[in-house]
Amino acid sequence: MSQRSAENASSVEKMMLKLHKSCMDHIEQATGSNELEVNRVLHLEADLAAWLEALESKPETQQFQSAHRDFGLAFYAAMSGLYRQAFSTLRSFLEVTVGATYLSSHEFKRRQWVSGKLDISWKAITSTDSGLYSSPFLEEFCPEAMEEQDEMLANLKQTYRRCSEYIHGNVSTSQMLPTEISYREDITREWLSVAASALSATMHCLMVRYYKDLSQPSKGIVEGSLEDHFSHLVSVRQLLGLPLERTRS
């Protein structure tokens, strides 16, 4: 190695270590200032892991596991101050997980997607005519969720849109992002909020598509997550056999 090459390598190493130190400082601030929000996200992530365990025999499990790893990278990026990357990877997690859930009902298209011949279409996933929360889809897989389809579809689309605004250079979000790694409590808290929404929306999609087809032991794995996060929904109370609240006269 020439002297110049050695000097360049040393310079790059120093720069990387400086960035690493900035990320470490950010992690300390982000986790220390947002303990409740971080714990909420980790609780939801653990419940998602339970769902993936229950679905491990499904053909699309590889895509679920890959997306789950993406979520871990998104979490690390957010805690490290890499905000744009955190939102970008969170959107990828949402896109792949919900996309795999939707395409599980279209085996030919799912195989084309896995082999690289077909791209995920968010428009198709969220279509009110034939998407994951369309009436025809719910009628076949989870008619109990029919009354909440508008609310859940709106939540899913809003979460995806907010991630996209940080990726595509939306003026308002671009102005918020720091030009160097520095702690921003408002952005960190927003990422944690959007991440919680993404995890929640994902689990509801998994419930709509898979719950009624699961074996009883597999249902037992995920019922705790449903009761923890969705027991306010009539559909979940019906699926779990919980008493329905009486409507006031």
Secondary structure, 3 states (H helix, E strand, C coil): CCHHHHHHHHHHHHHHHHHHHHHHHHHHHHHHHCHHHHHHHHHHHHHHHHHHHHCCCCCCHHHHHHHHHHHHHHHHHHHHCCHHHHHHHHHHHHHHHHHHHHHCCCHHHHHHHHCCCCCCCHHHHCCCCCCCCCHHHHHHHCHHHHHHHHHHHHHHHHHHHHHHHHHCCCHHHHHHCCCCCCCCHHHHHHHHHHHHHHHHHHHHHHHHHHHHHCCHHHHHHHHHHHHHHHCCCHHHHHHHCCCCCCCCC
